[in-house]
């Protein structure tokens, strides 16, 4: 927790502070939750039929940590109007990272000091902090690296009780992962199936038929989680481009990408920030020490319980191969082209940011280095503590984000004119014209919706305004959207405006260049807080009067 707070302002922990979230991907997640609070409760969990209106979405597709959103939604009326759970979630993720990391270290070291130091090395993992502070990030759900560690522990830890308890824990964790992010679910499912393989072939704790049943049950838990949290909503395609661009490099574990104070390392491709997996100088030093220990204490290491780890190692290897994609690079330069993942339907198009699948390899490498040292120095606890302490000190000295966390709290200026307050309750919808609809980094139905008429953050004042008015909103930045429904909604809106049929219940926020269409439709327009707002000319209410007073030639 202290490591996180060294790099972000403690103000992010304030649930009523949303100013730091109002940019890019952070804003997408927050707005999904905000408008979910206005929607009626329904299934799937996190259903968001009013955002964007009338297309609809889910908390899953706005990357709003659907598990938390679904848990908090019944208590929404008791929460402040301005409320975010992202900051507390990040703090929880870093705390659990250290805790579960210490549990992993305990597989090889019993001494509390060794477990604490090893757990701290996991907490200081650069890929974790990168999801918060790094460029092109803002997916708070992807900070749940503790889920990867928990699945590794389930796959590696000795079986203290019956296999049903371990498989049941894996199934429950899969549901949690489904409610967090599908990439974490995919990693977890691979490791959970490795657990079943180990229970059948290594521990001999399951016969063939029960093992097949356990595997099927885990797959069913993953699929049920996806369905429950709205990832399988009809009409939404999971396909998106980018596979091979957002990949991991063969040298990802050793490439700091600007995150090291001590060395620059090999340069990687532009999109390979998604495959960022730098171990840190402290872990690399521990790895060198582990190699020396392996040579000096070969018999002790050979006698360790490594055989039980091979199913997990195989699962991590497959995930690492997926992280590389079909376009294999070394130091950012292509060295091979495969047709492996492209031949498997749906994989390349669904998991376009495949570089993220390098995370289990990263954490297995951390565990391997710590475990090898722990086994080699098993009879020398002080030496073990000194070795891990030195690795932690070097890690602290080395890891540094190239760009400080940008809270931007002072840069967010929501619409504040008193005139907006009289619109609350008088208008059920806020419509941005033309709409802003972005999914998977690309405009949705650009021909019908008018293309990218705005920068990624330009629609945020109107979105925040709509939420505070308790109105629906027709624009969104999401992971996926129903393109056919979006095209139909955009065509209907455009036709009604051009035909002069403005909806009396809608407050239109209009791009200045297209205001002429509203003037031709006889709309009442004005400028408030820099936003051009229009309503149907037939409206006679305090807000329309405020618009008339604010009108400029």
ZAMARGU-4260 file (C-alpha; in steps of 0.2 Angstrom, whole numbers, plus 5000, padded with zeros to 4 digits):
<rodrens>
0) 5000/5000/5000 | 5014/5012/5004 | 5022/5008/4987 | 5006/5014/4978 | 5005/5029/4989
5) 5023/5034/4985 | 5017/5036/4967 | 4999/5042/4967 | 4991/5056/4977 | 4982/5050/4992
10) 4967/5060/4986 | 4963/5046/4974 | 4957/5036/4989 | 4943/5049/4993 | 4927/5040/4986
15) 4920/5058/4982 | 4935/5063/4972 | 4932/5060/4954 | 4942/5074/4946 | 4957/5063/4944
20) 4947/5050/4934 | 4940/5062/4921 | 4952/5058/4907 | 4954/5044/4894 | 4951/5026/4900
25) 4949/5031/4918 | 4934/5041/4914 | 4926/5027/4903 | 4926/5016/4918 | 4919/5029/4930
30) 4905/5035/4919 | 4900/5017/4916 | 4897/5015/4935 | 4889/5032/4936 | 4876/5029/4923
35) 4873/5011/4930 | 4867/5020/4946 | 4853/5028/4935 | 4848/5012/4927 | 4835/4999/4934
40) 4842/4984/4942 | 4842/4969/4930 | 4851/4955/4923 | 4865/4952/4918 | 4874/4960/4933
45) 4880/4977/4928 | 4867/4979/4914 | 4867/4997/4908 | 4853/5000/4896 | 4853/5019/4898
50) 4872/5021/4893 | 4874/5025/4880 | 4856/5028/4876 | 4847/5020/4867 | 4861/5007/4863
55) 4865/5001/4880 | 4880/4992/4887 | 4886/4983/4903 | 4899/4987/4917 | 4909/4974/4909
60) 4911/4983/4892 | 4914/5000/4900 | 4928/4992/4910 | 4920/4997/4927 | 4925/4982/4937
65) 4908/4974/4936 | 4910/4964/4952 | 4911/4980/4963 | 4898/4989/4953 | 4886/4975/4955
70) 4889/4973/4974 | 4887/4992/4977 | 4872/4995/4965 | 4859/4990/4978 | 4866/5003/4990
75) 4867/5017/4977 | 4854/5027/4985 | 4864/5028/5001 | 4880/5033/4993 | 4885/5051/4988
80) 4880/5057/4971 | 4898/5059/4966 | 4906/5042/4971 | 4920/5032/4964 | 4927/5015/4970
85) 4943/5015/4959 | 4955/5023/4971 | 4950/5011/4986 | 4951/4996/4974 | 4969/5000/4968
90) 4974/5001/4987 | 4966/4984/4990 | 4974/4977/4974 | 4992/4982/4980 | 4988/4975/4998
95) 4982/4959/4991 | 4997/4958/4979 | 5009/4958/4994 | 4998/4946/5004 | 4996/4933/4991
100) 5015/4936/4986 | 5020/4931/5003 | 5009/4916/5003 | 5018/4910/4987 | 5035/4913/4995
105) 5029/4903/5010 | 5029/4888/4998 | 5048/4889/4999 | 5052/4899/5015 | 5044/4897/5032
110) 5053/4912/5041 | 5041/4926/5043 | 5055/4939/5038 | 5058/4930/5022 | 5040/4929/5018
115) 5038/4947/5021 | 5053/4952/5010 | 5048/4941/4996 | 5030/4947/4997 | 5036/4965/4996
120) 5046/4960/4980 | 5029/4954/4972 | 5021/4971/4978 | 5035/4981/4969 | 5032/4972/4953
125) 5034/4985/4939 | 5020/4978/4928 | 5008/4981/4942 | 5012/4999/4945 | 5013/5001/4926
130) 4994/4998/4925 | 4991/5013/4936 | 5005/5025/4932 | 5011/5020/4915 | 5006/5028/4898
135) 4991/5022/4889 | 4984/5014/4905 | 4969/5018/4916 | 4961/5000/4917 | 4959/4999/4936
140) 4952/4981/4934 | 4969/4976/4926 | 4978/4980/4943 | 4971/4964/4950 | 4987/4955/4948
145) 4984/4947/4964 | 4972/4936/4955 | 4986/4929/4944 | 4996/4926/4960 | 4981/4917/4969
150) 4979/4905/4954 | 4998/4901/4954 | 4996/4897/4972 | 4982/4886/4969 | 4991/4877/4956
155) 5008/4875/4965 | 5003/4873/4984 | 5004/4856/4992 | 4987/4848/4994 | 4983/4849/5013
160) 4965/4844/5011 | 4954/4835/4999 | 4955/4840/4980 | 4937/4846/4980 | 4941/4860/4992
165) 4955/4866/4980 | 4945/4864/4964 | 4930/4873/4973 | 4942/4888/4977 | 4948/4889/4959
170) 4930/4889/4953 | 4925/4903/4965 | 4941/4913/4960 | 4936/4911/4942 | 4919/4920/4945
175) 4929/4934/4954 | 4940/4935/4939 | 4925/4936/4927 | 4919/4950/4937 | 4935/4959/4936
180) 4942/4957/4918 | 4942/4944/4905 | 4960/4943/4902 | 4963/4939/4921 | 4949/4926/4919
185) 4958/4918/4904 | 4975/4917/4914 | 4966/4910/4929 | 4957/4897/4918 | 4973/4891/4911
190) 4981/4889/4928 | 4965/4881/4936 | 4965/4868/4922 | 4984/4865/4926 | 4978/4862/4944
195) 4966/4848/4938 | 4980/4841/4928 | 4992/4840/4943 | 4978/4833/4954 | 4976/4819/4941
200) 4994/4815/4935 | 5005/4821/4949 | 4996/4820/4966 | 4985/4805/4960 | 4971/4814/4970
205) 4958/4812/4956 | 4953/4798/4945 | 4950/4801/4926 | 4931/4804/4927 | 4931/4815/4942
210) 4946/4825/4934 | 4936/4828/4918 | 4921/4833/4928 | 4932/4845/4938 | 4939/4853/4922
215) 4921/4854/4914 | 4915/4862/4930 | 4929/4875/4930 | 4925/4879/4912 | 4907/4881/4916
220) 4911/4893/4931 | 4921/4904/4919 | 4908/4904/4906 | 4894/4907/4919 | 4904/4921/4926
225) 4906/4929/4909 | 4887/4927/4906 | 4882/4934/4923 | 4892/4949/4921 | 4886/4953/4904
230) 4901/4949/4893 | 4890/4938/4882 | 4877/4951/4879 | 4868/4949/4862 | 4874/4960/4847
235) 4891/4964/4854 | 4905/4957/4844 | 4921/4953/4854 | 4932/4955/4839 | 4944/4969/4837
240) 4961/4973/4828 | 4978/4974/4836 | 4984/4956/4838 | 5002/4956/4835 | 5004/4975/4839
245) 5000/4974/4857 | 5011/4960/4860 | 5026/4955/4872 | 5044/4954/4866 | 5056/4940/4869
250) 5066/4951/4880 | 5051/4958/4889 | 5057/4952/4906 | 5073/4962/4904 | 5067/4978/4896
255) 5063/4992/4907 | 5055/5003/4894 | 5061/5018/4904 | 5056/5011/4921 | 5074/5009/4927
260) 5085/5021/4936 | 5100/5010/4932 | 5100/5005/4914 | 5090/5008/4898 | 5089/4990/4892
265) 5083/4984/4874 | 5070/4995/4866 | 5053/4987/4861 | 5039/4990/4849 | 5027/5005/4851
270) 5012/4994/4856 | 5022/4982/4867 | 5018/4992/4882 | 5004/4980/4884 | 5017/4966/4886
275) 5028/4976/4899 | 5035/4963/4910 | 5051/4971/4917 | 5057/4961/4932 | 5067/4975/4940
280) 5085/4975/4945 | 5082/4968/4962 | 5073/4952/4955 | 5086/4951/4941 | 5099/4951/4955
285) 5090/4938/4965 | 5089/4928/4949 | 5108/4929/4947 | 5109/4923/4965 | 5097/4909/4962
290) 5109/4903/4948 | 5124/4903/4959 | 5113/4894/4973 | 5108/4881/4960 | 5126/4877/4956
295) 5131/4877/4975 | 5116/4867/4982 | 5111/4857/4967 | 5106/4842/4977 | 5095/4852/4989
300) 5086/4860/4974 | 5084/4844/4965 | 5076/4836/4981 | 5063/4850/4981 | 5045/4847/4975
305) 5048/4853/4958 | 5039/4839/4949 | 5022/4845/4955 | 5025/4862/4946 | 5026/4855/4928
310) 5007/4857/4924 | 5008/4876/4930 | 5024/4878/4920 | 5016/4871/4905 | 5001/4883/4907
315) 5012/4898/4909 | 5022/4893/4894 | 5006/4892/4883 | 5001/4909/4890 | 5018/4917/4886
320) 5017/4910/4869 | 5000/4919/4867 | 5008/4935/4874 | 5021/4934/4860 | 5007/4933/4847
325) 5010/4926/4829 | 5023/4940/4826 | 5038/4936/4836 | 5050/4950/4840 | 5066/4952/4849
330) 5071/4970/4855 | 5056/4976/4845 | 5062/4968/4828 | 5052/4954/4820 | 5061/4938/4819
335) 5048/4925/4815 | 5030/4925/4809 | 5018/4911/4814 | 5001/4905/4810 | 4997/4897/4827
340) 4985/4908/4835 | 4977/4915/4819 | 4972/4897/4815 | 4962/4896/4832 | 4945/4904/4829
345) 4942/4919/4840 | 4958/4920/4849 | 4967/4933/4839 | 4952/4944/4837 | 4946/4943/4855
350) 4963/4945/4864 | 4971/4959/4854 | 4981/4965/4868 | 4990/4948/4870 | 5005/4955/4878
355) 4996/4955/4895 | 4997/4936/4895 | 5016/4938/4899 | 5011/4942/4917 | 5010/4924/4924
360) 5028/4921/4917 | 5034/4937/4925 | 5027/4931/4942 | 5033/4914/4940 | 5051/4921/4937
365) 5050/4931/4953 | 5044/4916/4963 | 5058/4905/4955 | 5071/4917/4960 | 5065/4919/4977
370) 5062/4900/4980 | 5079/4895/4973 | 5088/4906/4985 | 5076/4901/5000 | 5079/4882/4996
375) 5098/4885/4995 | 5099/4895/5011 | 5086/4885/5020 | 5097/4882/5035 | 5104/4900/5036
380) 5089/4911/5039 | 5099/4926/5042 | 5108/4924/5026 | 5092/4922/5017 | 5084/4938/5025
385) 5100/4947/5020 | 5099/4941/5002 | 5081/4945/5000 | 5083/4962/5009 | 5097/4966/4997
390) 5086/4961/4982 | 5072/4972/4989 | 5084/4987/4992 | 5090/4986/4974 | 5072/4985/4967
395) 5067/5000/4977 | 5082/5010/4970 | 5079/5004/4952 | 5061/5005/4948 | 5054/5022/4943
400) 5040/5027/4932 | 5047/5037/4918 | 5032/5049/4920 | 5024/5053/4937 | 5006/5049/4940
405) 4995/5063/4932 | 4980/5066/4944 | 4974/5081/4933 | 4963/5085/4948 | 4965/5104/4944
410) 4962/5102/4925 | 4945/5095/4927 | 4932/5109/4925 | 4914/5102/4925 | 4899/5112/4919
415) 4895/5124/4934 | 4883/5137/4928 | 4867/5138/4939 | 4856/5138/4924 | 4859/5119/4922
420) 4851/5116/4939 | 4834/5121/4932 | 4835/5108/4918 | 4835/5093/4931 | 4819/5084/4930
425) 4813/5094/4915 | 4824/5084/4902 | 4825/5065/4902 | 4839/5064/4889 | 4855/5073/4885
430) 4861/5070/4867 | 4878/5075/4861 | 4877/5080/4842 | 4885/5072/4833 | 4887/5058/4845
435) 4904/5052/4852 | 4905/5033/4851 | 4922/5024/4853 | 4925/5006/4856 | 4941/4996/4855
440) 4950/5012/4851 | 4940/5015/4835 | 4924/5025/4830 | 4908/5015/4830 | 4898/5016/4815
445) 4907/5031/4809 | 4897/5034/4793 | 4881/5035/4802 | 4887/5043/4818 | 4898/5057/4810
450) 4915/5050/4813 | 4928/5056/4826 | 4921/5074/4829 | 4929/5075/4846 | 4945/5072/4855
455) 4943/5057/4868 | 4940/5069/4883 | 4930/5082/4874 | 4913/5073/4877 | 4916/5072/4896
460) 4908/5088/4902 | 4892/5083/4893 | 4893/5066/4900 | 4896/5072/4918 | 4882/5085/4915
465) 4870/5071/4910 | 4873/5061/4925 | 4871/5075/4937 | 4855/5080/4929 | 4849/5062/4931
470) 4847/5060/4912 | 4852/5047/4899 | 4867/5051/4888 | 4869/5045/4870 | 4888/5044/4869
475) 4902/5033/4877 | 4919/5027/4876 | 4919/5008/4879 | 4928/4992/4876 | 4914/4985/4865
480) 4898/4992/4858 | 4884/4985/4848 | 4889/4993/4831 | 4872/4989/4822 | 4862/4997/4836
485) 4874/5012/4837 | 4872/5015/4818 | 4853/5014/4819 | 4853/5026/4834 | 4864/5038/4825
490) 4854/5038/4809 | 4838/5041/4819 | 4845/5056/4828 | 4852/5063/4812 | 4836/5061/4803
495) 4826/5069/4817 | 4837/5084/4818 | 4838/5087/4799 | 4819/5085/4798 | 4817/5098/4812
500) 4809/5085/4823 | 4818/5089/4840 | 4812/5079/4855 | 4805/5090/4868 | 4812/5079/4882
505) 4830/5080/4875 | 4843/5093/4879 | 4855/5094/4865 | 4874/5098/4867 | 4879/5103/4850
510) 4896/5104/4841 | 4897/5123/4835 | 4900/5118/4817 | 4883/5109/4816 | 4873/5122/4826
515) 4865/5128/4809 | 4854/5112/4809 | 4846/5117/4825 | 4844/5135/4821 | 4835/5129/4805
520) 4824/5117/4816 | 4819/5133/4826 | 4828/5127/4842 | 4832/5138/4857 | 4850/5138/4859
525) 4863/5146/4870 | 4881/5144/4877 | 4883/5139/4895 | 4901/5134/4902 | 4907/5134/4884
530) 4894/5121/4879 | 4882/5125/4865 | 4865/5119/4871 | 4849/5118/4862 | 4831/5112/4866
535) 4815/5111/4855 | 4808/5128/4851 | 4792/5123/4858 | 4799/5122/4876 | 4794/5136/4888
540) 4802/5133/4904 | 4816/5141/4915 | 4830/5132/4907 | 4825/5137/4889 | 4823/5155/4895
545) 4841/5154/4903 | 4847/5148/4886 | 4839/5163/4877 | 4847/5175/4889 | 4864/5166/4886
550) 4863/5166/4867 | 4876/5174/4857 | 4875/5180/4839
</rodrens>
